[in-house]
């Protein structure tokens, strides 16, 4: 039986602004407010996608995520 070689490489960290380049300014500001992330915060693509999905589906005025 052939074994599958998996490499669990950590995802690269990039500034939030690089991930959110396509977002309107108001949505990036609201995402920052909801997550508590500051300008230049280094995150992975998975962290960004999860936070954005949670942000977009939370109730209005839902507070921090």
Protein Blocks (a to p, Z undefined) as FASTA:
>chain_A
ZZddddddddddddfklmmmmpcfklmmmmmmmnopaehiacdfklmmmmmmmmmmmceh
klpZZ
